[in-house]
Amino acid sequence: MCSTVYGRLDATPYERAVDDYVASEGPIALAGLLANIGPSGSKSQGAKPGIVVASPSLTDPDYVFAWIRDSALVFKALIDRFTDGRDSTRLPLILQYVQSQSNLQNTDNPSGAARGLGLAEPKFEINETAFTGAWGRPQRDGPALRSTALITLANWFIAQGNTSYVTSTLFPMITLDLNYVATYWNDQTFDLWEEVQGHSFFTTAVQHRALREGIALAQKLNSTANVASWTSEAANVLCTLQSYWQPSNAFILSNTNSGRSGIDVNSILTSVHTFSSNAGCDAVTFQPCSDKALAGHFAVVNSFRGSLYSINSGRASTAAVAIGRYKEDSYFGGNPWYLATFAAAEQLYLALSTWNSQKSITVTAISQPFFAQFIPGIAAGTYASTTSTFTTLTSAIRTYADGFIAINQQYTPANGGLAEQFSKSNGTPLSAVDLTWSYASALTAFDRRAGVLPAAWPAAGLTVPSGSSCGDSSTTLSSVTFNVNAQTVLGENIYLTGSVAELRNWSPDNAIGPLSNPNYPIWTVTVQVPANQTIEYKYIRKNGGSVVWESDPNRSFRSATTGGSVTLNDVWK
């Protein structure tokens, strides 16, 4: 989907400098991305066809692996370029990706058996064998992101009249991933950065999107087998998504159990990767121009201002700054990331596209601090495109977005190579060289700047469901951490179920788990549950096909009020 590029006839010298960078770096980014895809990419030696090598870096760090998440995001960018007609030569490579992912879906790995729990394995060897080393697993965003990429391709095939490939190949793969999402979406996961085990805003949001897209695709194909469960769980996921918003501090909590502030570029990446052109500035799905997403952008950017990074020191309080993952980051010393800084720009370009399309900007009490950067003291209200306020805001925000691109431009080496990070002290590229995700993020940010938008997904008109789990507002969930002291034998794991849907309604087959046990014999999990309710629960032992319940009576607790938390410390009985 393309829209008119605005503001180019009267581009300022500053904008033209960014234009020049986009024009020169765009082809380099595409070439760099393709170089890391097997079998013929110049930096992908040993990779099977369609396998994305995260980076050709072999040491410090070793990134010569195929991450499910990275691969899906990279191929989503390529599939978008193919399906909108800009790159008609890419279909053979895309079909190789499809085959590679089918192979990985059918590969047993440390997360579990093929076609089951193993779908959440975060990465594989580039020859399509399982990676068996220690790692943060499971990571439950992979199946959702992969299905979104494949659904985009499936919709294109259907539009071409080729339904047979969809029904024979793509839809079975998509169904496998979405059934996993529908079953395990509320279980703990390692986060976007593979460091924290809990619940992740990014993961929950992309899971919701994937389920909605899967429902629409199934309906196109007249396939009803999974629509009811996907629809039910999509409503539950959307409900839970609201719990990440922190109204008292006006930011999005990116990860639970992180031990950090919770302010993380995770939230910006979420709005970027769940954007839909049909949803306007909807806050329920945290669209880029929604008041909550803009407040999240404001909080993330402000967390990197000041002296945290030397290269940001001295920048004006309303100027763009280099963006990292989160302010407490210590990986490689904690530095800005190219993809994070591109994402900060991309969210704003997407917001600008929506405002220009709907011909108005709405300022709320939640988003007012963001807009006040450009018009101090701006009042809440809706400003039509015919007003000077609209013109001032869109012009200033475009310049602001360009500022993030200009920072990456400043610290991109002469050859255009994009590493993972650049030094917070002097901007020197650091960590993994030629990071494929960095190149993909450049391409998508440049596209959004040009007004090129991805295909929409069914995000329009969604409402948070009413009922005991959600109520009529977006803030009716609370958090509970279950800890149980349970000695186990080899092959035995601890699961959890209980009296509400979030605890799987007493289902031993769909029970939450296995619980994590980094401090064995303590097994732990954190779940979002309905606030201010009495909830019953029990732990279960599973070993192969054997299921053993705790002794009666059922355990019970009173959940916290909205946004609060409870910790339960139990001993197996």
N, C-alpha and C positions, 0 to 999 in steps of 0.2 A: 504494500500500500504506500503510495507516495502522496505528498502534499507540497504545496508551493513553498519554496524557500523564501523566507521573508527577510527584508532588510538588506539585500545584497546590493541594490543599485546605489545606495548611499552609505556603503560600508565605510567605517572609519579605518584609518591606517592600522589601528590595533586589530580590528577584525580581519583586515586583509593579511596581516602577519599570521594570524591563526589559520586563515584560508590557505596560505602557502604551506603551512605545516601539514594541514589535512591533506592537501593535494600531493605532497611528497611522501608523507608517512603512510597514507592509505595503501598504496601498492606494496610498500615494504611490509606492512603488517599482514596483508593477504599472503604474500610470498612466504613470510616467516611462519605463518600458521600452516600453510600447505607443506612446508619443508619438514614439519614434525608429524606428518601422517603417513603411515605405512601403506603400501610397501615401497613406494617410489620417492617419497620425500627425501630430500638431500640430507636431512639430519635425523632420519628415522630408521637407520640400519637395524635390521633384526626384527622390526615390527611387522606383524601380520597385516594383511590388507584391511584398511579401514580403522586401524588402531591408532589412536592419538597418543603420541609420546608427550607427556606433560612438559618436559624440557629435555634437551640433550645433555644436561648437566649430569655427570656421573659421580661426582664427589662434591661434598660440602656445598650444597646438598645433592643427594642422588635422587633425581626426579625421573629417571628412565623407567617409568611405569605408566600404565593406562588407568587413570582415575575415571570412574563412571561419571561423576559430577562434571569434571572438566570436559570430558569427551562430549557429553550431552550439550553443554553450553556452546562448545566450539561448533558442533555440527548443527545446532539450532541456528547459529549465525549463517552457516553455509547453506542450510536448507531454506532459510528466509531469502537469501540472495538468489537461489535457484528458483523457488516457487514464485517470486515476484518478477521473474524474467530478466534479472540483471546478469545472471551467470548461467547460461543454458548448457554449458559444457560439463557441469559438475555432477550430473546424475550417476555416472559409473562409480565415482568415489563415494557418493552418498549410499549407494546400494552396497558397497563394500562395508561401510559402517553398519548398516542394518545387519548384514551377515555376521560381522564381528560381535555385535551385541547379542545376537541369537546364540552364538557360540558361548559367550560369557554367561548368559542366563542358564546355560546347561552345564556349567562347570561347578563342581563341588568346591567349597572353599572354607576357610576357618569360621566364617559367619554362619555356615550351615549348608544344607544340601542344595544342589542345583534346583532351580524352579521353586524354591521355598524360601527359607530364611537366608539362604546364600545370595538372594537378590540384593541384599543390603551391604554386601562386601564392597568396601570403598575403592579398592584398586587391585589390578592384576598385573602380572608380568606382560611385557609387550608381545610375547609369543602366545598369548591367550591362556597360559597356565595360571593356576592360583598362586597368589603371593601368600606365603605361609609364615612370614615373620610377624613379630608383635606389632600391633597397630591399634588405633582408635576405631574400633568397630563395635556395633554396626553403624552405618551412616545411611539414614533413611530418606535422604533427599534424592539419591541416585535414581531409584525406580521412577519417581515422579518426573524428574527432569528428562530422563530418557523417553518416557512415554509422551511428554509434551513435544519433543523433537519428532518422534515418529508419527504423532497425530498430525502435525503440520504437513508432513510428507503424505500421509494417508489422505488428507483433505485435497491435496493437489492431485493425487492419482484419481480420486473420485471425480474431481472436476474435469479430468481428461477422459472420463468414461472407462477407466481401468479399475473396476471394483475387484476383479479377481485377485490381483496382487495384494490388495488390502486385506481381503478376507482370508487368503491362504497364508500370508506371511506377516503382515504388519499387525493386524488386529489380534491374532493370538499372542504376539509378543507384548502388545499394549495391555491386553487383558491380564496377562501374567503379572506385569508390574502393578497395574491398578488394583488387582485383588490383594496384592501384598500391601499396598498403600491403605486400602480400606480396612484391612485387618490390623495393621501395626502402627497406624499413624500416631496414636497417642502413647506409644511406648517411648522410652528414653532413646536418645540417639546422640552420637557425637555430632558436634556442631559443624558449621561451614568450614571452620579452621582446624577441625580434627583434634581439638584440645579439651573440650568440655563435654561431659556426658550429662544430658538433661533434656530440655526441650528448647528448640530453636525456632525463632520467628521465621527465618528463611525457609526452613524445612516445612513448617506447618503451612506457610503460604503457598509454596510450590506444590505441596500435596493437594491443597484445596483446588488450585488451578487445574492440576492434572485430572482430578476426578470430574470436574465440570466439563472439561474437554472430552474426556472419555465417554461421559453420558451422551453428549451431543453426537459423537462419532457413532456410538452404538445405535442411536436412534436413526441416523442416516442409513445404517446397514440393516435396520430392522432386526437388530439383535437385542433380545430382552433379558437374556439370562442373568446379567449382572447389574442392570440398570437400577433396580430397587435398592440393592445394598450400596451401590456407589452413591445414589441420591441421598440415602439416609446418612451415610458417613460424611458426605460433602457438607451437609447441614451441620453436623457435629463439629467438623473441622473448622468451618466458618465461625461457629460459636466460639471455639477455643482460640481462634486467631485474635479475637477481640481482647483476650486477657493479657496480651503483651503490651497493650497501651497503658502507660502509667500516667493517669490524669493529674496526680498531685505534682509531678515534676515535668510534665509535658514532653515525654520522650517515649520511644519504643524500646522495651526491654528485649534485647536481641537474644539472650540466652538465659535460661534458668541454671542455677547451681554453678555459676561461673566464678563467684567470689570476687567479681569486678563490678564496676559501675553499671554494666549492662548497655552502655552506649557504645555502639559498634557499627561499622560501615555495613555489616550484615543487613541493617534495616534499609539502607539506601539501595543495596543490591536487590533486596526483596521487591521494592517498588519498581525497579527497572525490569526485573524478570517476571513480574506479574502484571505489567501494564497491558491495558486493553483499550483500544481507541473508541470502543462503544460504551465505556463506563464513566466518561466524564471525570469529575473530581470526587468520585465515590470514596468515602472514608472507610466503609465496611471492608473493602478489599484493598485499602491503603494505596489507592492510585497515586501516581507521582504528584499531581497537583492538589490532592486532598489536604485538608488542614493538618491531619495527623502526620502524613508523610512529610509535609513541609516542616512541621515542628521537629520531626525526627531528623531531617536534613540539617536544620539549624543547630540541633544539639550535637550531632556528630561533628560538623565542621567546627563549631566553637570548642569542642574538646581538643582540637589540634592547634588552636591558636596559641600565641605566646611563645614561650621558650622551650616547649616540649621538643620541637625540632628546630635546630639552629637556622635552617633555611627558611623557616616561617617567621623568625624574629623580625620585628620592624614592619611587617605587613599591616596595612590598615585594618581596623576592626571590621570593616565591611568588604574586604578584598578576599579573593579566593586564596586558599592555602593548600599545601601538600597534605594529602590524606593517607593515613595508614589504616590498619584494621581496627584497633582500639587503643586508647591512650596508655593502657597498662602493658602493652605488648612488649615482650622481651626477645622474641625470635629474631636471631641475627642482630640483636641489640635494639630491636623495635624501630622500624623505619617506615617511611611512606611507601606505598605500593602504587605502581602505575595503574593497575586495574581499579583500585579504590578511588584514585583521583579522577580517572575517566568516568567512573560511575557517578561521582558527585556532579559532574557536568551533564551526564546523560539523563539523570532524573530531571534536571531543570529544562533540558531541551524537550523532553516528553511533556512536561507541564506546559511549556510555551506552545507546543503544538495543540494541546487540548484547549488552552485559553483562546488561541486564535481561531480554532474551529468553532467553539461555542460562543465566541465574541463577548466574553465577559470574564472577570475575575472576582471571586468572592473571598473576602477577608473575614475570618472569624476570630473570636477571642483566642482560639488555639493557635492560629497561624499568624496572628498580628505581629508577634516579635520577628518572624521571618520577614514579612513585608516591610516592617519598620526599618530594616537595614537600608531600604531604598527610598522610602518616604517616611522620615521620622514622624511619629505621632499619627500615622495613618489610622483612620477609624474603621471599625468593622463595617462591612457593607458590601454590596455588589456594584462593581464598576464596569459599565458597558464599554465596548471597544470604541465607542464614539467619544469617550471622555479622555481628558488629558491625563488622568490618573492611570488609566489602562495603558496609554502610550508610554508614559514615564516608567511604569513598572515593567512592561515587557522589554523595553529597550535596556533598562538597567539590569534586569535578570539575565538577558542574553549576554550582556557584557560580563556579568558575574560568572555565568557558565563558561564562557570563553576563557575566563581567567584560570579555571582548572585545567583546560586543555593547554593553555600557555605555560603552566607550571611543568606539565609533562614534556612539553616542547623544549623548555629550558634545560631539562635534565635527560633528554634523549640523546645518546651519543651520535656522532656524525654518520655512522652507518645505519642508523634507524633501528638498531636492535633494542628490543624491550625485554629487560630482565624481569624478575619478580618484584624487586624493590630498588629504591635508590637511597643513598645515604642521607640521613637527617642532618648531617654536618655540612656536606659539600655537594650532594646530589650525584655522586658517583654510583653507577649501577652496582647492585649487590645481589647476593643469593643466586638463584637459578637463572642462567642465561636463557634468552629466547623462550620465555615462558609462553606457551601456546595460549593460555587464557588471557595473558596481557595483550597479545595480538588481537584476539577476538573482541576484547573490551574496547580496543581502539576502533575497530571496524564498526561496532554497533554505536559507539558514541558519535563517530563521524556521520553515520547514517542518520541518527536522530537530529544532529545539527543541521543536516540538509533537508530535514522534514520527511525522511523515508521511515515509515513506521511498519512494524510487523503486523501480521494478520491478527484480527481481534479474536478473543475467546469469549465464552458465555459468562461475562462478568457483569453485564448490565442488569440493573433492577434487582439485584440480590438483597435480601434482608436477613438479619439475624433471626433465627427461628425463635418462636416463643415456646414456653414450656419450662419444666423443672430444671433443665440443664442450662437454658439461656435466659429465660425471662423475656422481658420486652426491651431490655437495654443491652448494651455491649459490655457490661461490667458485672456479671453475676457468677463468676467463677473464682475459686480460690485454689491454692496449691496445698498438696499434702505429700509429705515424704514418708514413705514406709521403710522402716529398718527392722529386719528380723534376724535374730541370732539363730542360725540353723546349721548344724553339722550335716554334711552330705558325704556320700560315697562317690567314687569315680563314675561319671556319666549322669549323675543326678543333678537337677537344677530346681530352683525355687521359683514359683509363679505366684500371681496374685489375681484374685477375682472378688466380686462383691455385688452389692445390691443396686448399683446405678449403671447406666450405659457406659460411663467412663471407666468402670471396673469390669466391663464385659458381662454384666447381668448374670453372674454366677455360672458362666460358661467355662468348663474346664478345657474345652478344645481351643477357645479363643482367649484364654487367660493371659494377662499381661506378663511378659517375661521372655526369656529368663531374666530375673533380676540381676543386677550387676553385683559383683563381690570383690571390689578392690581391697577391702579390709576384711576378708574372710576370717571368721564365719558369719560376718554381717553381710546380709543381702539387702540391696536397697533399690528403690525406684521412686521418682517424683511424678505425680500425676495431677492434672487440673481436674477438679471435681466441682459439682454444684455448691455454691456458697451457702453457709448457714443452714446445713441440713444434717440430720442424723443418718449416717451411712454405715452399713454392715459390710464386713469383708472377712476373707480367710486366705491363708496361704496354702499352696499346693506343691507337693513334690512330684516331679516328672522324671522318669528314667526310661527312655525308649517309649514303649506303649503303656508303661505302668503309670498310674495316677494315684496319689495318696493325699487325701485331704487332712487338714488339721482336725483335732478333736472338737466336738461341740462344747459350749455354744458358739455361735458366731461372734466374732469381735465387732465392736462398733465404736464410732467416734462422732463428734460434732465438728463439721467442717467450719473453717474460719469464715468471717464475713468477707464481703467482696474485696478481692485483691489481697487478702491476707494469706497466711500459711500456717500449717500445723505439721509437726514432726511426731511420728509415732515410733517408739522403740519397743519392739516385741521380742519374745522368745518363743520359738516353735513349741506347740503343745500337741 
